[in-house]
Amino acid sequence: MSGTSLDGLDLAYCHLWEEGQNWKFSIEKTKEIGYGSKMRNRLKNAIHLTDEAHRQLHDEYGVWLGEQVKSFLKEAHLEVDFVASHGHTSHHRPEDGFTFQLGNGQLLADNCGKKVVCDFRTKDVSLGGQGAPLVPIGDSLLFHQYDFCLNLGGISNISLEKDGKRIAYDIGMANMPLNFVTEKIGLAYDENGNLARSGSQNSELLNQLNALEYYQLPHPKSTGYEWFSEKVVPLIEDTKASHRDLLHTLIHHNCEQIAKEVHQHATGKFQEILVTGGGALNAFFIEVLQEKLGPKIKVTTPSRTLIAYKEALVFALMGVLRVQDKTNVLSSVTGSSEDSCSGIIFYPQH
């Protein structure tokens, strides 16, 4: 799994099995491979490449993924049934019928020597869906005991059961704007939100962010780096606020938008929200979120392993469902014309 926060490649060796009507899982081994600045910049700027250069990156990244998988399996002495790969999203324009995940599946299979299931988004987009978020199938099958599942990656997305159906959508931002700000001062991220905590609110920027049109759109909806760079970056760059004040304001903005969406679906009884993704490790983010949600909705953060590797785990589950020819993408989530069994299978050719 490689997400919009661009911090690196997440590898998770998972066991998945069915007990009665329920799926169970264990995450046995994990590894994060951080991106060097060259790789991070290539992935981040892939959206601007020519077709030829983009195709070359797709192939090179597929080879690199295969090599990382191979060495992970070798150093941990692991045997696997197959590899499920999300790849890295370079383009996501479902309104134009287009989404693209870098990491050529055939080259990945050839270089790790294993069967590979990948390209989980394209089919849903071809059926008129958003191709995102995909993790809600995992929320439904693996984490159904929680009222809400919130992921704080580069962007924030939420998933819940409503009227007997799973719904989910991208709320807006999480770490993407925070990392954009910390990068300018030479930091990979704001440890525990300490810088943000020491800042104060810039109400002009907060109001501009809260007024963004995306937040008024009905779900299903999804967003990505294009929206962030076009609509949000200019607002951040136009303000004279300090880095600390920017981070403080951005977290308050994120939490206000998340709380607004959660309250819209809340029952008024005591409920619980499971928070995963890198933002769950940001103590200030979680404190502000709990404060905005109020006492009736309890914010729960699980183990560090699950926080960091939940998405990788769910793509493993999606791979299992694809191999079993079962539904792994829900139309109630993406807005497509039908549920689908998505993903392309590649076999090593040598």
C-alpha positions in Angstrom: 0.0 0.0 0.0 1.2 3.5 -0.8 -1.1 6.4 0.0 -1.5 10.1 -0.7 0.7 11.0 2.3 3.7 9.7 0.3 5.6 8.5 3.4 6.5 5.2 2.0 5.5 1.7 1.0 3.6 -0.4 3.6 4.1 -4.2 3.4 1.9 -6.4 5.6 2.0 -10.2 5.8 -1.6 -11.1 6.8 -3.6 -14.2 7.6 -7.3 -14.0 6.7 -9.9 -16.7 7.4 -13.6 -17.2 7.9 -15.2 -18.4 11.1 -18.9 -19.0 10.6 -20.3 -15.9 9.0 -17.4 -13.7 10.1 -14.0 -12.9 8.6 -11.0 -12.9 11.0 -7.5 -11.6 10.5 -4.0 -11.3 12.0 -1.2 -9.1 10.9 1.8 -11.3 11.3 4.7 -9.2 10.0 5.1 -5.7 8.7 7.6 -3.4 7.1 7.6 0.2 6.1 10.0 1.3 3.4 10.4 5.1 3.4 10.6 6.9 0.1 13.8 8.8 -0.6 13.3 12.4 -1.7 13.9 11.4 -5.3 11.2 8.7 -5.3 8.8 10.8 -3.3 9.1 13.7 -5.8 8.7 11.4 -8.8 5.5 9.9 -7.4 4.2 13.3 -6.2 4.8 14.9 -9.6 3.6 11.9 -11.7 0.4 13.8 -12.5 2.4 16.3 -14.6 4.4 13.7 -16.7 4.0 13.1 -20.4 2.3 9.8 -21.3 5.7 8.3 -22.2 7.4 9.3 -19.0 4.3 8.2 -17.0 4.4 4.8 -18.6 8.1 4.5 -17.8 7.5 5.4 -14.1 4.6 2.8 -14.0 7.1 0.1 -15.2 10.0 1.2 -13.0 7.8 1.4 -9.9 6.3 -2.0 -10.7 9.9 -3.5 -10.8 10.8 -1.7 -7.6 7.6 -3.0 -5.8 8.5 -6.5 -6.9 12.0 -6.2 -5.6 10.7 -4.9 -2.2 8.2 -7.7 -1.9 10.9 -10.3 -2.8 13.3 -9.1 -0.2 10.6 -8.8 2.5 9.5 -12.4 1.9 13.1 -13.6 1.9 14.3 -11.8 5.0 11.2 -12.9 7.0 11.2 -16.5 5.5 7.6 -16.1 4.4 5.4 -18.2 2.0 2.4 -16.4 0.5 -0.6 -17.3 -1.6 -0.3 -14.1 -3.6 0.5 -10.4 -3.3 -2.3 -7.8 -3.3 -1.0 -4.4 -4.5 -2.7 -1.1 -4.3 0.1 0.7 -6.2 0.3 4.4 -6.0 -2.4 6.7 -7.3 -1.1 9.2 -9.8 -4.4 10.3 -11.4 -7.9 10.2 -9.9 -10.6 11.9 -12.0 -13.6 9.6 -11.7 -15.8 12.4 -13.1 -13.8 11.9 -16.4 -14.0 8.1 -16.1 -10.3 7.9 -15.2 -8.1 6.7 -12.4 -4.6 5.3 -12.5 -2.5 3.4 -10.0 1.3 3.3 -10.7 3.1 -0.1 -10.4 2.9 -2.4 -13.4 1.3 -5.7 -12.1 3.1 -7.9 -14.6 6.5 -6.5 -13.8 5.7 -6.7 -10.0 4.8 -10.4 -10.5 7.9 -11.1 -12.6 10.2 -9.5 -10.0 8.8 -11.1 -6.9 8.0 -14.4 -8.5 4.4 -14.5 -7.0 0.9 -14.2 -8.3 -0.3 -10.6 -8.0 -3.7 -9.0 -7.7 -3.8 -5.3 -8.4 -5.6 -2.4 -10.1 -8.6 -2.5 -7.8 -10.2 0.9 -8.8 -10.5 0.9 -12.6 -13.5 -1.5 -12.9 -15.6 0.5 -10.5 -14.9 3.8 -12.3 -15.9 2.1 -15.6 -19.2 1.2 -13.9 -19.8 4.9 -13.2 -18.4 4.8 -9.6 -15.9 7.0 -7.8 -13.4 4.1 -7.6 -13.0 5.2 -3.9 -12.9 4.7 -1.0 -12.3 1.0 -1.2 -11.4 0.3 2.4 -15.1 0.2 3.5 -15.5 -3.5 2.4 -12.8 -4.2 5.1 -14.7 -2.0 7.6 -17.8 -4.0 7.0 -16.2 -7.4 7.2 -13.4 -6.9 9.7 -14.5 -3.9 11.9 -18.3 -4.1 12.0 -18.3 -3.7 15.8 -17.6 0.1 15.4 -20.3 2.6 14.6 -17.9 4.6 12.4 -14.5 3.9 10.8 -12.4 7.0 10.1 -9.1 6.9 8.2 -6.7 9.8 8.5 -4.2 9.3 5.7 -3.3 12.1 3.2 -7.1 12.6 3.1 -9.8 11.7 5.6 -12.5 9.2 4.8 -15.3 7.8 6.8 -17.4 4.6 6.6 -20.6 3.5 8.4 -23.7 1.4 8.1 -26.8 3.4 7.1 -30.2 1.9 6.5 -28.7 -1.6 6.2 -26.0 -0.5 3.7 -22.4 0.5 4.0 -21.8 4.1 2.9 -18.4 5.8 2.8 -16.8 8.8 1.3 -13.8 11.2 1.4 -14.6 13.9 3.9 -11.6 16.1 2.9 -8.1 16.5 4.2 -6.0 14.9 7.0 -2.2 14.8 6.7 -1.8 16.1 3.2 -1.9 19.8 4.1 0.0 19.2 7.4 2.9 17.5 5.5 2.8 20.2 2.9 3.5 22.8 5.7 6.1 20.7 7.6 8.1 20.0 4.4 8.7 23.7 4.0 10.6 23.7 7.3 12.5 20.5 6.6 10.4 18.1 8.7 8.8 14.9 7.4 5.8 15.5 9.8 4.8 17.3 13.0 5.6 14.8 15.8 2.5 14.3 18.0 1.2 17.5 16.6 3.5 19.4 19.0 4.1 22.3 16.6 0.4 22.6 15.9 -0.4 22.6 19.6 1.9 25.5 20.1 0.2 27.6 17.4 -3.0 29.6 17.4 -6.0 29.9 15.1 -6.0 32.0 11.9 -9.7 32.7 11.5 -9.5 34.1 8.0 -7.8 30.9 6.7 -10.2 28.7 8.7 -13.2 30.4 7.1 -11.7 30.1 3.6 -11.0 26.4 4.1 -14.5 25.7 5.5 -16.1 27.5 2.5 -14.5 25.2 0.0 -17.1 23.9 -2.5 -16.2 20.2 -2.1 -17.6 20.1 1.4 -21.1 21.0 0.1 -21.2 18.2 -2.4 -23.4 15.2 -1.6 -21.8 11.8 -1.2 -20.7 9.4 -2.7 -17.6 11.6 -3.4 -13.9 11.2 -3.4 -11.0 13.6 -3.7 -7.2 13.5 -4.1 -4.0 15.4 -4.7 -5.4 17.3 -7.8 -8.1 19.0 -5.6 -5.6 19.8 -2.9 -3.1 21.4 -5.2 -5.7 23.4 -7.1 -8.0 24.6 -4.3 -6.1 24.3 -1.0 -2.4 25.1 -1.7 -3.2 28.6 -3.0 -5.0 29.4 0.3 -2.1 28.1 2.4 0.4 30.1 0.3 -1.6 33.3 0.3 -1.6 33.5 4.1 1.1 35.2 6.1 0.5 32.9 9.1 3.4 31.2 10.8 4.0 27.5 10.3 2.7 26.7 13.8 -0.4 28.8 13.2 -1.0 27.1 9.9 -0.7 23.6 11.4 -3.0 24.6 14.3 -5.6 26.0 11.9 -5.5 23.1 9.5 -6.1 20.6 12.3 -9.0 22.6 13.6 -10.4 22.8 10.1 -10.0 19.0 9.5 -11.7 18.2 12.8 -14.6 20.6 12.2 -15.3 19.0 8.8 -15.0 15.4 10.3 -17.2 16.3 13.3 -19.8 17.9 11.0 -20.1 14.7 8.9 -20.1 12.3 11.9 -22.9 14.3 13.7 -25.0 14.2 10.5 -25.0 10.4 10.8 -25.0 10.0 14.6 -28.0 8.5 16.5 -27.7 10.6 19.6 -26.9 7.5 21.7 -23.3 6.7 22.8 -21.3 5.6 19.8 -17.7 4.7 19.0 -15.4 5.7 16.1 -12.3 3.7 15.2 -9.5 6.0 13.9 -6.6 4.6 11.9 -4.0 6.0 9.4 -1.0 8.2 10.2 -3.2 11.0 11.6 -4.2 8.7 14.5 -0.6 9.0 15.8 -1.0 12.8 16.0 -2.0 13.4 19.6 -3.1 17.0 19.0 -5.3 16.0 16.0 -7.0 13.2 18.1 -7.6 15.6 21.1 -9.2 18.3 18.9 -11.3 15.7 17.2 -12.6 14.3 20.5 -13.4 17.8 21.6 -15.3 18.6 18.4 -17.2 15.3 18.5 -18.3 15.7 22.1 -18.9 13.2 24.9 -21.4 10.9 23.1 -18.9 9.8 20.4 -15.8 8.0 21.8 -12.7 8.2 19.7 -10.8 4.9 19.8 -7.3 4.5 18.4 -6.1 0.8 18.1 -2.6 -0.6 18.2 0.2 1.2 16.3 0.3 -1.8 13.9 -3.3 -1.6 13.0 -3.2 2.2 12.7 -0.3 2.0 10.3 -1.3 -1.2 8.3 -5.1 -1.3 8.3 -5.2 -0.2 4.6 -2.6 -2.8 3.6 -4.7 -5.4 5.5 -7.8 -4.4 3.7 -6.1 -4.7 0.3 -5.0 -8.2 1.3 -8.7 -8.9 2.0 -9.8 -7.4 -1.3 -7.2 -9.7 -3.0 -8.7 -12.7 -1.2 -12.2 -11.8 -2.3 -11.0 -11.2 -5.9 -9.4 -14.7 -6.0 -12.6 -16.2 -4.6 -14.7 -14.3 -7.1 -16.7 -12.5 -4.4 -17.8 -8.8 -4.2 -15.0 -6.6 -3.0 -16.2 -3.1 -4.1 -19.6 -1.8 -2.9 -21.8 0.3 -5.1 -23.4 1.8 -2.0 -20.0 3.3 -1.2 -18.7 4.3 -4.7 -22.0 5.2 -6.5 -21.3 2.8 -9.3 -24.2 1.0 -11.1 -23.4 -2.3 -9.3 -21.3 -4.1 -6.8 -18.2 -5.6 -8.4 -15.4 -8.1 -8.0 -12.5 -5.9 -8.9 -8.8 -6.5 -9.5 -6.6 -7.9 -12.3 -4.5 -11.0 -11.7 -1.0 -11.4 -13.0 1.2 -14.5 -13.0 5.0 -14.4 -13.1 6.2 -15.2 -16.6 9.6 -16.5 -15.7 
